[in-house]
Amino acid sequence: MQLDMSAEELKSALNRLRRAQGQLAGVIKMMEEGRDCEDVVTQLSAVSKALDRAGFSIIATGLQQCMTSEDPLVRDSAQMRARLEKLFLSLA
């Protein structure tokens, strides 16, 4: 199944991923500078949340596409359901 995101959905997901990328660069710099452990962990938590939000957004789009698909093999496929469930749980 190919993920077909609208321009707005793609922009939102990419913005979240870029934000996480910037936050991760910040974590790396903080560690290289020997910054306080609590500050590093707080920033690392922000990276994790940004990645989770981007991932959930992408998976939600995939779920929506499957639910609205005209193809009964896609919509009703136990195999497709299992694949989507595995993707969703990989972020949990």
C-alpha positions as CSV (number, residue, x, y, z in Angstrom):
1,M,0.0,0.0,0.0
2,Q,1.4,3.3,-1.0
3,L,0.9,6.3,1.3
4,D,-0.9,9.0,-0.5
5,M,-0.9,12.2,1.7
6,S,-2.5,15.5,0.8
7,A,-0.1,18.5,0.5
8,E,-1.3,19.7,3.9
9,E,-0.8,16.3,5.6
10,L,2.7,16.0,4.0
11,K,3.6,19.5,5.1
12,S,2.5,18.8,8.6
13,A,4.4,15.5,8.9
14,L,7.5,16.9,7.4
15,N,7.4,19.9,9.7
16,R,7.2,17.5,12.7
17,L,10.1,15.5,11.4
18,R,12.2,18.6,10.8
19,R,11.4,19.8,14.3
20,A,12.5,16.4,15.7
21,Q,15.6,16.6,13.6
22,G,16.5,20.0,15.0
23,Q,15.8,18.9,18.5
24,L,18.0,15.8,18.0
25,A,20.8,18.0,16.7
26,G,20.4,20.0,19.9
27,V,20.6,16.8,22.1
28,I,23.8,15.8,20.3
29,K,25.3,19.2,20.8
30,M,24.3,19.2,24.5
31,M,25.9,15.9,25.0
32,E,29.1,17.0,23.2
33,E,29.2,20.0,25.5
34,G,28.7,18.0,28.6
35,R,25.5,19.7,29.5
36,D,23.4,18.8,32.6
37,C,21.8,15.3,32.4
38,E,18.3,16.6,33.2
39,D,18.4,19.1,30.4
40,V,19.6,16.4,27.9
41,V,16.9,14.0,29.0
42,T,14.2,16.7,28.8
43,Q,15.3,17.6,25.2
44,L,15.5,13.9,24.3
45,S,11.9,13.5,25.5
46,A,10.8,16.3,23.2
47,V,12.5,14.5,20.3
48,S,10.7,11.3,21.1
49,K,7.3,13.1,21.3
50,A,7.9,14.9,18.0
51,L,8.8,11.6,16.3
52,D,5.7,9.9,17.8
53,R,3.4,12.6,16.6
54,A,4.8,12.5,13.1
55,G,4.5,8.7,13.1
56,F,1.0,8.7,14.4
57,S,0.0,11.3,11.8
58,I,1.4,9.1,9.0
59,I,-0.2,6.0,10.3
60,A,-3.5,7.8,10.7
61,T,-3.4,8.8,7.1
62,G,-2.7,5.2,6.1
63,L,-5.6,3.9,8.2
64,Q,-7.9,6.5,6.7
65,Q,-6.9,5.4,3.2
66,C,-7.6,1.8,4.0
67,M,-11.0,2.5,5.6
68,T,-12.1,4.6,2.6
69,S,-10.6,2.4,-0.1
70,E,-13.0,1.2,-2.8
71,D,-11.0,-2.0,-3.1
72,P,-12.5,-4.6,-0.8
73,L,-9.2,-6.6,-0.8
74,V,-7.6,-3.6,0.8
75,R,-10.4,-2.6,3.1
76,D,-11.3,-6.1,4.4
77,S,-7.9,-7.7,4.2
78,A,-6.9,-9.4,7.5
79,Q,-3.3,-9.2,6.3
80,M,-3.6,-5.5,5.7
81,R,-5.1,-5.0,9.1
82,A,-2.3,-7.0,10.7
83,R,0.3,-4.9,8.9
84,L,-1.3,-1.6,10.0
85,E,-1.6,-2.9,13.5
86,K,2.1,-3.8,13.6
87,L,3.0,-0.3,12.3
88,F,0.8,1.4,14.9
89,L,2.2,-0.8,17.7
90,S,5.7,-0.1,16.6
91,L,5.2,3.5,17.8
92,A,3.4,2.6,21.0
